[in-house]
Amino acid sequence: MTAPSTNIPVPAADFRPSLYKTDSRTKRRNAAETRFRAYGIAAVAFGVLALVVLLTSVLSQGLSAFRQTTMVMQVELDPAVLDKTGNRDPAELGKVTTITYGRLLDEALNKELAGKGLIPEGMSARDVSAMISKEAPAQLRKIVLADPSKIGSTISFDAWTGGRIDGFFKGRVTMESAQLDSNVTPEQLQLAQAMRDAGLITMPFNWAFITGPDASEVRPEAAGLGVAILGSAYMMLIVLALALPIGVAASIYLEEFASKNWFTDLIEVNIANLAAVPSIVFGILGLAVFINFAGMPQSSPLVGGLVLTLMTLPTIIISTRAALKAVPPSIKDAALGVGASKTQTIFHHVLPLAMPGILTGTIIGLAQALGETAPLLLIGMVAFVRDYPGAPPEGFLDPASALPVQVYNFTQRADPAFVERASGAIIVLLVFLLAMNILAVILRRKFERRW
């Protein structure tokens, strides 16, 4: 008798994938998803780390630019020196040079230190006077000319120290480096430390760095961003006044009115290409057209604004067209269905709903233009400009600088103090860019409508 077979067939349904069991294919798919998620997290972490390193570097070098080392001294405004006639005539007072005011500061500082017994033995009065910034006499002169009644009295004056003394308290200059530096001596640094301990040297917030003009190579402690900030503001006004209406009008025509043919396709392709053109090309265009051909003044906010307008227009047109396309067609159909004309439909319904995207694209375009350097260098805005431009509209033709160009200027100078100034200017520029991006978010949230 034959034994029964043990090979009992198993139903095919038992080999089907189960919802309660993870097969090998699902495991591989889940593993791939996990790896992709890890790659994304790693990419974000790397970007954040790079941003943190960049900001740390800029902040560590630039925050000290917002503080300025000053000497507190009592200065006697001798009328026999400043106003020999005694009639307080502004014309006569204006003839007194900064050399005379410098002598008053030298006498006041040496007298102050001698009275407190702080001058090291063997240190000359000339070495003590060399610790004062060359900008300090001009500051004192401005105070006297603004209020001649101070002549004949003794005033408390905060005089800036020289760049090396300022760098000593900010960590750039050391006793070892002073032994190899012809602009400062270890004895001067020792005296500066003694003055700091005695309360004669302070480090208040340096508003002049934000509001003051640029300074020469020998006065890095006096270099400011006032002219550059004003020049950038003038250029942004020009860009806003020209790029926004032209860009929005061109976008409305191309998106809503222009017929779709090879000519409009060619225009769209060229607009897209212009958005990717290097900014220096626009600088060459501005140099050739606005300066060489039209004869406009170099280094003026007007030429800079026109160049940046050409560079910003493609960005505004592309973002505005995207905002117009995002408006649902049903809104247009509804407006046309109740008897509105096409123009009324666009300006009364489509444009208000697209306004958040338009404003966001415009502000981002302005922020991009604010940080451009290459086109401004080609039109002459790299020149040393100390005088503030006048009020608009005449001020648009006066020489000026711009924040990114000022950063470039600072980095080209030999004194290490200008590296601090350049980092401080980058901080100011980043603050403006951050403010503009925050404004873009606020405007988008405020005007955003749901449909």
C-alpha positions in Angstrom: 0.0 0.0 0.0 1.5 3.3 -1.1 1.9 6.1 1.5 0.0 9.3 0.8 1.9 12.2 -0.8 3.0 15.1 1.5 3.2 17.7 -1.4 -0.1 19.4 -0.7 -0.6 22.2 -3.2 -0.9 25.7 -1.6 -3.5 28.1 -2.9 -2.1 30.8 -5.1 -3.7 33.5 -3.0 -1.3 32.8 -0.1 1.6 34.2 -2.2 -0.1 37.6 -2.7 1.3 40.6 -0.9 -0.3 41.2 2.5 -1.4 44.5 3.9 -0.1 43.4 7.3 3.4 42.3 6.1 6.1 44.4 4.5 7.6 42.7 1.5 11.1 43.4 0.0 9.9 45.9 -2.6 8.1 48.0 0.0 11.2 47.9 2.2 13.4 49.1 -0.6 10.9 51.9 -1.4 10.7 53.0 2.2 14.5 52.9 2.4 14.8 55.1 -0.7 12.3 57.6 0.7 14.2 57.7 4.0 17.5 58.3 2.2 16.0 61.1 0.1 14.6 62.7 3.2 18.0 62.5 4.9 19.6 64.1 1.8 17.1 66.9 2.0 17.8 67.5 5.7 21.5 67.4 5.1 21.2 70.0 2.3 19.2 72.3 4.5 21.6 71.8 7.3 24.6 72.6 5.1 22.9 75.8 3.8 22.1 76.9 7.3 25.6 76.2 8.4 27.1 78.1 5.6 24.8 81.1 6.4 25.8 80.9 10.0 29.5 80.9 9.2 29.0 83.8 6.8 27.0 85.9 9.3 29.4 85.1 12.1 32.4 86.2 10.1 30.7 89.4 9.0 29.3 90.2 12.5 32.6 89.4 14.3 34.5 91.8 12.0 31.9 94.5 11.5 30.0 95.1 14.8 33.0 97.0 16.2 32.5 99.6 13.4 29.4 100.8 15.3 31.5 101.9 18.3 34.1 104.6 18.2 36.9 105.2 20.7 36.8 108.8 21.9 38.8 111.0 24.4 36.9 113.1 26.8 38.7 116.4 27.4 38.1 120.0 28.5 39.0 122.4 25.7 39.5 126.1 26.3 38.3 128.1 23.3 40.7 131.0 23.6 39.2 134.1 21.9 42.7 135.5 21.3 43.3 132.6 19.0 39.9 132.0 17.4 38.5 135.5 17.3 41.2 138.2 17.4 38.8 141.0 16.4 36.3 140.0 19.1 33.2 140.8 16.9 32.2 137.2 16.3 31.9 137.8 12.6 31.2 134.4 10.9 33.3 135.3 7.9 36.3 136.0 10.2 35.7 132.9 12.2 35.6 130.8 9.0 39.1 131.8 8.2 40.5 130.0 11.2 41.9 126.7 9.9 41.7 123.2 11.5 45.5 123.6 12.2 44.6 126.2 14.8 41.9 124.0 16.3 44.3 121.1 16.4 46.7 123.1 18.5 43.9 123.8 21.0 43.2 120.1 21.2 46.9 119.2 21.7 47.2 121.7 24.5 44.0 120.5 26.2 45.0 116.8 26.0 48.5 117.4 27.3 47.2 119.6 30.1 44.6 117.0 31.1 47.0 114.1 31.2 49.7 116.1 32.9 47.3 117.1 35.6 46.4 113.5 36.3 50.1 112.3 36.0 49.3 109.8 33.2 52.0 110.7 30.7 54.7 108.1 30.7 58.3 109.3 31.4 60.1 110.3 28.3 57.0 110.5 26.1 56.9 113.8 24.2 53.9 116.1 23.9 54.0 115.4 20.1 53.5 111.7 20.7 50.6 112.4 23.0 49.0 114.7 20.4 49.4 112.0 17.7 46.8 109.9 19.5 44.1 112.3 18.4 42.3 111.7 15.1 43.0 114.1 12.3 39.2 114.5 12.0 38.9 115.9 15.6 40.0 119.5 14.7 37.4 119.7 12.0 34.7 118.5 14.4 35.6 121.1 16.9 35.6 123.8 14.2 32.1 122.8 13.2 30.9 123.2 16.8 32.4 126.6 17.1 31.1 127.9 13.8 27.6 126.6 14.6 27.6 128.4 18.0 30.2 131.3 18.1 29.0 132.2 21.6 31.1 129.2 23.0 34.3 131.2 22.2 35.8 132.3 25.5 34.5 129.4 27.5 35.8 125.9 28.3 33.7 123.1 26.8 33.7 119.3 27.2 34.7 117.8 23.9 34.7 114.1 22.8 37.6 113.8 20.3 38.0 110.7 18.2 41.2 108.8 18.7 43.4 107.8 15.8 42.8 104.6 13.9 45.6 102.6 15.7 44.4 103.6 19.2 40.8 102.7 18.1 42.1 99.4 16.8 43.9 98.6 20.1 40.7 98.6 22.0 39.0 96.6 19.3 41.7 93.9 19.2 43.3 94.8 15.8 46.4 96.3 17.3 48.6 94.7 20.0 51.8 95.7 21.8 53.7 93.3 19.6 52.4 94.8 16.4 53.0 98.3 17.6 56.7 97.7 17.9 56.7 97.1 14.1 54.3 99.9 13.2 55.5 103.4 12.4 52.0 104.9 13.1 51.9 104.0 16.8 54.2 103.1 19.7 53.8 100.8 22.6 54.0 103.8 24.9 51.0 105.4 23.2 49.0 102.1 23.7 50.0 102.0 27.4 48.9 105.6 27.8 45.6 104.9 26.0 45.0 102.0 28.4 45.8 104.2 31.4 43.3 106.8 30.0 40.7 104.1 29.7 41.2 103.1 33.3 40.9 106.7 34.4 37.6 107.2 32.4 39.1 109.6 29.9 38.5 107.2 27.0 35.1 105.8 26.2 33.6 103.8 23.3 30.1 105.1 22.6 27.8 104.1 19.7 29.2 105.6 16.5 26.3 107.3 14.7 28.8 109.0 12.4 29.5 105.7 10.8 25.9 105.6 9.5 25.5 109.3 8.8 29.0 110.6 8.0 30.7 110.8 4.6 33.7 108.8 3.5 37.2 109.7 4.6 40.7 109.5 3.2 43.3 106.8 3.7 44.8 108.5 6.8 41.5 108.8 8.7 39.8 105.4 8.7 38.2 106.1 12.0 36.2 108.9 10.3 34.9 106.9 7.3 31.1 106.7 7.1 28.2 105.5 5.0 26.1 108.7 4.8 26.8 109.5 1.2 26.4 105.9 0.1 23.1 105.4 1.9 21.7 108.6 0.4 23.0 107.6 -3.1 21.4 104.2 -2.8 18.1 105.7 -1.7 18.1 108.1 -4.7 18.7 105.2 -7.1 16.0 103.1 -5.5 13.5 106.0 -5.9 14.4 106.2 -9.6 14.1 102.5 -10.1 10.7 102.4 -8.3 9.4 105.3 -10.3 10.4 103.8 -13.7 10.5 100.1 -13.4 7.2 99.5 -11.6 4.8 101.3 -14.0 6.8 100.2 -17.1 7.1 96.6 -15.9 3.4 96.3 -14.9 2.1 98.0 -18.1 4.3 95.7 -20.3 3.1 92.6 -18.3 -0.6 93.5 -18.7 -0.2 94.1 -22.4 1.7 90.9 -23.0 -0.6 88.8 -20.9 -4.0 90.2 -21.6 -4.0 92.2 -24.9 -1.2 91.0 -27.1 -2.0 88.4 -29.7 -0.1 85.1 -29.5 2.2 85.0 -32.5 5.9 84.7 -33.3 6.6 88.3 -32.5 5.2 88.1 -28.9 7.0 84.8 -28.5 10.2 86.5 -29.5 9.6 89.2 -26.9 9.0 86.7 -24.2 12.1 84.8 -25.0 14.2 88.0 -24.9 12.7 89.1 -21.6 13.6 85.7 -20.1 17.1 86.0 -21.5 17.6 89.5 -20.1 16.7 88.3 -16.6 19.8 86.0 -16.9 22.2 88.5 -18.4 25.2 89.3 -16.1 24.7 92.7 -14.5 28.0 94.0 -15.8 26.5 93.9 -19.3 24.0 96.5 -18.2 26.8 98.6 -16.8 28.5 98.5 -20.2 25.2 99.5 -21.8 24.8 102.4 -19.4 28.3 103.6 -20.0 27.8 103.6 -23.8 24.3 105.0 -23.9 23.7 107.2 -20.9 27.3 108.6 -20.4 29.1 108.5 -23.7 26.1 109.1 -26.0 23.6 111.1 -23.9 26.3 113.0 -22.0 24.9 112.4 -18.5 27.2 113.0 -15.5 29.2 110.1 -14.2 28.8 108.8 -10.7 25.3 110.3 -10.5 22.2 108.5 -9.0 20.3 109.3 -12.2 22.6 107.2 -14.4 22.8 104.5 -11.7 19.0 104.4 -11.4 18.5 104.1 -15.1 21.0 101.2 -15.4 19.4 99.4 -12.4 16.0 100.0 -14.0 17.0 98.2 -17.1 18.3 95.4 -15.0 15.2 95.1 -12.8 12.6 95.3 -15.5 12.8 91.7 -16.6 12.4 90.5 -13.0 9.3 92.7 -12.5 7.8 91.7 -15.8 8.2 87.9 -15.2 6.8 88.1 -11.6 3.9 90.3 -12.7 2.9 88.0 -15.5 3.1 85.0 -13.1 0.8 86.9 -10.7 -1.7 87.7 -13.5 -1.8 84.1 -14.6 -2.5 83.0 -11.1 -5.8 84.8 -11.0 -8.6 82.2 -11.8 -10.1 82.5 -15.3 -13.6 82.2 -13.7 -13.2 85.7 -12.2 -12.5 87.2 -15.7 -15.4 85.2 -17.2 -17.8 86.4 -14.4 -16.8 90.1 -14.9 -17.2 89.8 -18.7 -20.5 88.0 -18.2 -22.1 90.9 -16.3 -21.2 93.4 -19.0 -17.7 94.7 -17.9 -15.3 95.6 -20.7 -11.9 93.9 -20.9 -10.2 96.9 -19.5 -12.6 97.1 -16.6 -12.1 93.4 -15.9 -8.4 93.7 -15.8 -8.1 96.9 -13.7 -11.1 96.3 -11.4 -10.7 92.6 -10.8 -7.6 90.9 -12.1 -5.0 93.6 -11.2 -6.2 93.9 -7.5 -6.1 90.2 -7.0 -2.6 90.0 -8.6 -1.3 92.9 -6.5 0.4 90.8 -3.8 2.5 89.0 -6.4 3.3 92.2 -8.2 4.4 94.0 -5.0 6.5 91.0 -3.9 8.2 90.7 -7.3 8.9 94.5 -7.3 10.4 94.6 -3.8 12.6 91.5 -4.6 13.7 93.2 -7.8 14.6 96.4 -5.8 16.5 94.3 -3.3 18.5 92.7 -6.1 19.2 96.1 -7.6 20.3 97.5 -4.2 23.0 94.9 -3.9 24.5 95.3 -7.4 28.0 96.5 -7.7 29.4 95.7 -11.1 27.2 98.0 -13.3 27.8 100.9 -10.9 31.6 100.5 -11.1 31.5 101.0 -14.8 29.5 104.2 -14.7 32.0 105.9 -12.3 30.3 105.5 -8.9 33.6 104.0 -7.6 35.0 107.6 -7.3 35.8 109.1 -3.9 32.8 111.2 -3.0 32.7 113.2 0.3 30.0 115.8 -0.3 26.4 114.8 0.1 24.1 115.0 -3.0 21.5 117.8 -2.9 17.8 117.4 -2.5 15.8 116.0 -5.5 15.5 116.7 -8.3 18.9 118.4 -8.5 20.5 115.9 -6.2 19.9 113.1 -8.8 22.6 114.7 -10.9 25.1 115.2 -8.1 28.0 112.8 -7.6 27.2 110.0 -5.1 28.2 106.5 -4.1 26.2 103.4 -3.2 26.4 100.9 -0.4 27.8 97.9 -2.4 30.3 100.2 -4.1 31.3 101.6 -0.7 32.0 98.1 0.5 34.2 97.6 -2.6 36.0 100.9 -1.9 36.8 100.0 1.7 38.2 96.6 0.8 40.7 98.3 -1.7 42.4 100.4 1.0 45.5 99.3 2.9 44.7 100.2 6.4 43.2 97.3 8.4 40.6 99.6 9.9 38.9 99.7 6.5 38.3 95.9 6.7 36.2 96.6 9.8 34.4 99.4 8.0 33.7 97.1 5.0 32.1 94.5 7.3 30.1 97.1 9.0 28.8 98.4 5.7 27.8 94.8 4.8 25.8 94.6 8.0 24.0 97.8 7.1 23.3 96.5 3.6 22.0 93.2 5.0 19.7 95.1 7.3 18.2 97.0 4.4 17.8 93.8 2.3 16.2 92.0 5.3 13.8 95.0 5.8 12.8 95.0 2.2 12.1 91.2 2.2 10.1 91.5 5.4 8.1 94.4 3.8 7.4 92.1 0.8 6.0 89.4 3.1 3.9 91.9 5.0 2.4 93.4 1.8 1.7 90.0 0.4 -0.1 88.9 3.5 -2.0 92.2 3.7 -3.3 92.3 0.1 -3.7 88.5 -0.3 -7.2 87.4 -1.1 -8.7 84.0 -1.1 -11.0 82.7 -3.9 
